[in-house]
């Protein structure tokens, strides 16, 4: 009979006799090793943040090591008896004084934040002063402390060591060392000490009524 002829279409499967993959067949996927992610160069901001964190942690370590419990107790005893606290802080110390004002207000302790060129309100002997200042000391802080001493107000100062220049102006000095990174100093230890002092004052006021 007539010979049947099979014509391979374009999509008909064909396998080469050689066993090799034909150019028109899809090759088997090859295993590729994983590509390491490209490293992103660190920015100056990241380095600065790391430096600030390290300086803050070390400052807190120095505070735990050097804090004088007796001086802290004297500060608590002195300020817990005051009817109202004047909080003094200028320049770099202003954020600490402002934070203290917020904390004392939350603790229902009357305070007055002093950050102008002249004392805000009168100074009375039944009030107290908590000043935060760092060398070189702000002239406004020194002037306010002098005015407070003239009106017989007790004065407690948070400052960096050594604080010999303030010894004759304050009843209690609480030294707190802050390490710097670049040209900026951390406030971690100062804020930690200020918060501890505020909470201790609030506790003592509750105890004594």
TORPA-760994 format. One record per residue (C-alpha): residue in three letters; y negated, z, x. Coordinates in pm, 1 decimal. Example, Ala and Ser with C-alpha at 12.3 -4.5 7.8 and 13.67 -1.06 7.14 Angstrom:
% residues 2
+---------+----------+----------+----------+
| vexdren |    north |       up |     east |
+---------+----------+----------+----------+
|     ALA |    450.0 |    780.0 |   1230.0 |
|     SER |    106.0 |    714.0 |   1367.0 |
+---------+----------+----------+----------+
This chain:
% residues 209
+---------+----------+----------+----------+
| vexdren |    north |       up |     east |
+---------+----------+----------+----------+
|     UNK |      0.0 |      0.0 |      0.0 |
|     UNK |   -365.1 |     -6.0 |    100.2 |
|     UNK |   -456.6 |    237.5 |    378.7 |
|     UNK |   -681.0 |    515.9 |    264.1 |
|     UNK |   -982.4 |    554.7 |    485.0 |
|     UNK |  -1160.8 |    891.1 |    503.0 |
|     UNK |  -1525.8 |    871.1 |    593.7 |
|     UNK |  -1665.6 |   1190.9 |    726.0 |
|     UNK |  -1986.0 |   1288.8 |    562.4 |
|     UNK |  -2279.9 |   1455.5 |    731.8 |
|     UNK |  -2167.4 |   1801.7 |    617.6 |
|     UNK |  -1796.9 |   1754.3 |    686.0 |
|     UNK |  -1657.2 |   2008.8 |    933.5 |
|     UNK |  -1540.3 |   1863.9 |   1259.6 |
|     UNK |  -1396.0 |   2046.6 |   1554.6 |
|     UNK |  -1409.9 |   1880.5 |   1891.9 |
|     UNK |  -1075.7 |   1839.4 |   2062.4 |
|     UNK |  -1214.0 |   1991.4 |   2379.5 |
|     UNK |  -1261.7 |   2331.8 |   2208.2 |
|     UNK |  -1626.1 |   2339.7 |   2314.4 |
|     UNK |  -1905.5 |   2397.7 |   2070.9 |
|     UNK |  -2063.0 |   2076.9 |   1965.0 |
|     UNK |  -2432.9 |   2037.1 |   1993.3 |
|     UNK |  -2462.4 |   2025.6 |   1617.1 |
|     UNK |  -2273.4 |   2353.5 |   1563.2 |
|     UNK |  -2449.8 |   2695.9 |   1549.5 |
|     UNK |  -2366.1 |   2885.9 |   1870.1 |
|     UNK |  -2230.4 |   3238.7 |   1846.7 |
|     UNK |  -2503.3 |   3500.8 |   1889.5 |
|     UNK |  -2528.1 |   3640.0 |   2237.7 |
|     UNK |  -2568.6 |   4012.1 |   2304.2 |
|     UNK |  -2909.6 |   4083.4 |   2445.8 |
|     UNK |  -2988.3 |   4411.6 |   2623.3 |
|     UNK |  -3246.5 |   4628.7 |   2450.6 |
|     UNK |  -3601.0 |   4569.0 |   2561.7 |
|     UNK |  -3786.9 |   4878.1 |   2677.4 |
|     UNK |  -4107.1 |   4938.9 |   2481.1 |
|     UNK |  -4422.0 |   4856.4 |   2662.9 |
|     UNK |  -4597.3 |   5162.8 |   2793.5 |
|     UNK |  -4940.9 |   5214.4 |   2650.0 |
|     UNK |  -5195.4 |   5316.5 |   2911.1 |
|     UNK |  -5342.2 |   5662.1 |   2845.3 |
|     UNK |  -5700.1 |   5665.2 |   2735.7 |
|     UNK |  -5967.0 |   5885.6 |   2882.8 |
|     UNK |  -5987.1 |   6071.9 |   2552.1 |
|     UNK |  -5616.5 |   6163.6 |   2568.1 |
|     UNK |  -5655.7 |   6296.2 |   2921.8 |
|     UNK |  -5962.1 |   6495.6 |   2815.8 |
|     UNK |  -5777.2 |   6646.4 |   2519.1 |
|     UNK |  -5484.2 |   6744.5 |   2739.1 |
|     UNK |  -5719.2 |   6907.1 |   2987.7 |
|     UNK |  -5893.9 |   7101.2 |   2713.0 |
|     UNK |  -5563.6 |   7225.8 |   2572.7 |
|     UNK |  -5448.1 |   7342.1 |   2914.9 |
|     UNK |  -5779.8 |   7517.3 |   2980.7 |
|     UNK |  -5760.2 |   7687.7 |   2640.6 |
|     UNK |  -5405.6 |   7813.5 |   2694.5 |
|     UNK |  -5489.4 |   7949.2 |   3038.5 |
|     UNK |  -5802.7 |   8118.5 |   2904.7 |
|     UNK |  -5594.4 |   8293.5 |   2638.7 |
|     UNK |  -5351.7 |   8403.4 |   2908.9 |
|     UNK |  -5636.3 |   8554.1 |   3110.8 |
|     UNK |  -5763.0 |   8735.5 |   2800.6 |
|     UNK |  -5424.2 |   8894.8 |   2738.4 |
|     UNK |  -5406.5 |   8994.6 |   3103.7 |
|     UNK |  -5759.4 |   9125.9 |   3158.0 |
|     UNK |  -5866.3 |   9272.3 |   2822.5 |
|     UNK |  -5961.1 |   9638.4 |   2849.8 |
|     UNK |  -5821.3 |   9819.6 |   2541.8 |
|     UNK |  -6057.0 |  10113.4 |   2598.7 |
|     UNK |  -6362.8 |   9886.3 |   2594.6 |
|     UNK |  -6236.3 |   9714.5 |   2280.9 |
|     UNK |  -6190.6 |  10053.2 |   2112.7 |
|     UNK |  -6546.2 |  10156.0 |   2205.7 |
|     UNK |  -6678.9 |   9831.5 |   2059.8 |
|     UNK |  -6487.5 |   9886.7 |   1735.7 |
|     UNK |  -6605.6 |  10247.3 |   1708.6 |
|     UNK |  -6966.2 |  10144.0 |   1776.3 |
|     UNK |  -6993.0 |   9854.1 |   1533.6 |
|     UNK |  -6775.9 |   9990.9 |   1251.7 |
|     UNK |  -7041.4 |  10256.9 |   1183.2 |
|     UNK |  -7323.1 |  10004.4 |   1139.9 |
|     UNK |  -7449.9 |   9933.1 |    789.4 |
|     UNK |  -7529.9 |   9573.7 |    885.4 |
|     UNK |  -7439.2 |   9364.2 |   1188.3 |
|     UNK |  -7678.1 |   9127.0 |   1358.7 |
|     UNK |  -7483.2 |   8838.8 |   1510.5 |
|     UNK |  -7658.6 |   8672.6 |   1801.2 |
|     UNK |  -7557.2 |   8348.6 |   1968.7 |
|     UNK |  -7746.0 |   8054.7 |   2113.4 |
|     UNK |  -7645.9 |   7725.2 |   2274.7 |
|     UNK |  -7275.5 |   7724.8 |   2359.5 |
|     UNK |  -7232.5 |   8069.5 |   2200.6 |
|     UNK |  -7372.2 |   7961.8 |   1862.5 |
|     UNK |  -7035.6 |   7832.2 |   1724.9 |
|     UNK |  -6877.5 |   8171.1 |   1799.5 |
|     UNK |  -7158.4 |   8364.2 |   1628.6 |
|     UNK |  -7147.4 |   8130.4 |   1328.1 |
|     UNK |  -6769.9 |   8171.1 |   1302.1 |
|     UNK |  -6811.0 |   8548.8 |   1317.1 |
|     UNK |  -7064.5 |   8532.2 |   1035.5 |
|     UNK |  -6811.7 |   8351.2 |    818.8 |
|     UNK |  -6531.3 |   8594.1 |    906.5 |
|     UNK |  -6739.3 |   8906.5 |    837.2 |
|     UNK |  -6858.8 |   8762.0 |    507.6 |
|     UNK |  -6497.5 |   8704.8 |    404.9 |
|     UNK |  -6430.2 |   9068.5 |    497.1 |
|     UNK |  -6724.9 |   9186.4 |    281.7 |
|     UNK |  -6914.5 |   9323.6 |    581.7 |
|     UNK |  -7292.5 |   9267.4 |    569.6 |
|     UNK |  -7414.1 |   9048.4 |    856.2 |
|     UNK |  -7721.9 |   8855.0 |    956.4 |
|     UNK |  -7688.0 |   8552.7 |   1184.0 |
|     UNK |  -7970.8 |   8544.6 |   1435.5 |
|     UNK |  -8028.5 |   8202.2 |   1585.2 |
|     UNK |  -8401.9 |   8147.0 |   1550.1 |
|     UNK |  -8684.9 |   8203.9 |   1794.1 |
|     UNK |  -8767.5 |   8542.2 |   1634.6 |
|     UNK |  -8553.5 |   8813.7 |   1471.4 |
|     UNK |  -8470.1 |   8734.1 |   1111.2 |
|     UNK |  -8550.9 |   9046.1 |    912.7 |
|     UNK |  -8630.2 |   9399.3 |   1027.9 |
|     UNK |  -8425.8 |   9597.1 |   1280.1 |
|     UNK |  -8313.6 |   9941.5 |   1163.6 |
|     UNK |  -8135.5 |  10215.0 |   1361.7 |
|     UNK |  -7837.2 |  10220.2 |   1120.7 |
|     UNK |  -7756.5 |   9857.0 |   1206.4 |
|     UNK |  -7571.8 |   9711.0 |   1502.0 |
|     UNK |  -7580.2 |   9403.1 |   1725.1 |
|     UNK |  -7291.3 |   9184.5 |   1831.0 |
|     UNK |  -7414.5 |   8925.7 |   2078.8 |
|     UNK |  -7226.8 |   8638.5 |   2240.5 |
|     UNK |  -7376.7 |   8490.8 |   2553.6 |
|     UNK |  -7269.5 |   8319.7 |   2873.6 |
|     UNK |  -7436.6 |   8289.0 |   3210.7 |
|     UNK |  -7700.5 |   8170.0 |   3252.2 |
|     UNK |  -7790.4 |   8387.0 |   2954.8 |
|     UNK |  -8007.2 |   8239.8 |   2680.9 |
|     UNK |  -8357.7 |   8381.4 |   2690.1 |
|     UNK |  -8348.7 |   8421.5 |   2309.7 |
|     UNK |  -8039.8 |   8641.7 |   2332.8 |
|     UNK |  -8189.2 |   8863.0 |   2601.9 |
|     UNK |  -8511.5 |   8897.9 |   2400.9 |
|     UNK |  -8323.8 |   8995.5 |   2085.8 |
|     UNK |  -8111.9 |   9251.5 |   2270.3 |
|     UNK |  -8425.6 |   9402.6 |   2423.5 |
|     UNK |  -8588.8 |   9425.6 |   2079.9 |
|     UNK |  -8275.0 |   9585.8 |   1937.3 |
|     UNK |  -8272.2 |   9845.0 |   2213.9 |
|     UNK |  -8637.2 |   9924.9 |   2141.4 |
|     UNK |  -8535.1 |   9997.7 |   1781.2 |
|     UNK |  -8234.7 |  10205.9 |   1893.8 |
|     UNK |  -7965.0 |   9970.3 |   1766.7 |
|     UNK |  -7625.2 |   9983.1 |   1938.0 |
|     UNK |  -7539.1 |   9658.5 |   2118.8 |
|     UNK |  -7200.2 |   9505.6 |   2196.8 |
|     UNK |  -7188.4 |   9188.0 |   2406.3 |
|     UNK |  -6911.8 |   8930.2 |   2452.2 |
|     UNK |  -6977.4 |   8747.8 |   2776.4 |
|     UNK |  -6819.3 |   8592.7 |   3082.9 |
|     UNK |  -6753.7 |   8807.1 |   3391.6 |
|     UNK |  -6916.5 |   8941.5 |   3593.1 |
|     UNK |  -7167.4 |   9088.7 |   3351.4 |
|     UNK |  -7363.3 |   9319.0 |   3577.8 |
|     UNK |  -7697.3 |   9179.9 |   3463.0 |
|     UNK |  -7624.3 |   9294.9 |   3107.1 |
|     UNK |  -7496.8 |   9642.5 |   3193.2 |
|     UNK |  -7830.5 |   9812.4 |   3129.8 |
|     UNK |  -7884.7 |   9628.2 |   2800.8 |
|     UNK |  -7554.7 |   9684.2 |   2617.4 |
|     UNK |  -7358.8 |   9985.6 |   2501.8 |
|     UNK |  -7029.0 |   9797.3 |   2540.2 |
|     UNK |  -6952.7 |   9476.7 |   2728.2 |
|     UNK |  -6636.4 |   9278.6 |   2653.5 |
|     UNK |  -6580.3 |   9029.8 |   2935.0 |
|     UNK |  -6391.5 |   8712.7 |   2847.7 |
|     UNK |  -6317.0 |   8441.9 |   3103.0 |
|     UNK |  -6310.6 |   8078.8 |   2990.5 |
|     UNK |  -6177.2 |   7804.3 |   3214.7 |
|     UNK |  -6355.8 |   7472.5 |   3213.7 |
|     UNK |  -6237.0 |   7114.2 |   3215.7 |
|     UNK |  -6487.5 |   6866.2 |   3344.1 |
|     UNK |  -6826.4 |   7010.7 |   3263.1 |
|     UNK |  -6717.9 |   7182.9 |   2941.0 |
|     UNK |  -6569.0 |   7526.0 |   2891.3 |
|     UNK |  -6316.3 |   7619.5 |   2629.9 |
|     UNK |  -6406.3 |   7873.8 |   2362.4 |
|     UNK |  -6045.0 |   7958.4 |   2277.5 |
|     UNK |  -6038.2 |   8305.0 |   2433.7 |
|     UNK |  -6386.7 |   8397.6 |   2311.1 |
|     UNK |  -6305.2 |   8308.5 |   1950.7 |
|     UNK |  -5971.3 |   8490.2 |   1973.2 |
|     UNK |  -6142.3 |   8806.1 |   2100.7 |
|     UNK |  -6420.7 |   8777.9 |   1842.1 |
|     UNK |  -6166.5 |   8746.3 |   1560.5 |
|     UNK |  -5964.3 |   9041.8 |   1686.8 |
|     UNK |  -6282.3 |   9249.2 |   1707.3 |
|     UNK |  -6390.5 |   9152.5 |   1354.4 |
|     UNK |  -6054.2 |   9239.3 |   1202.4 |
|     UNK |  -6042.9 |   9571.6 |   1389.0 |
|     UNK |  -6392.5 |   9658.9 |   1265.7 |
|     UNK |  -6293.7 |   9579.2 |    906.5 |
|     UNK |  -5981.7 |   9794.6 |    937.4 |
|     UNK |  -6177.4 |  10086.7 |   1081.6 |
|     UNK |  -6439.2 |  10066.6 |    806.7 |
|     UNK |  -6163.5 |  10091.6 |    545.0 |
|     UNK |  -6011.3 |  10390.9 |    721.2 |
|     UNK |  -6339.7 |  10578.6 |    744.2 |
|     UNK |  -6468.0 |  10473.2 |    402.9 |
+---------+----------+----------+----------+
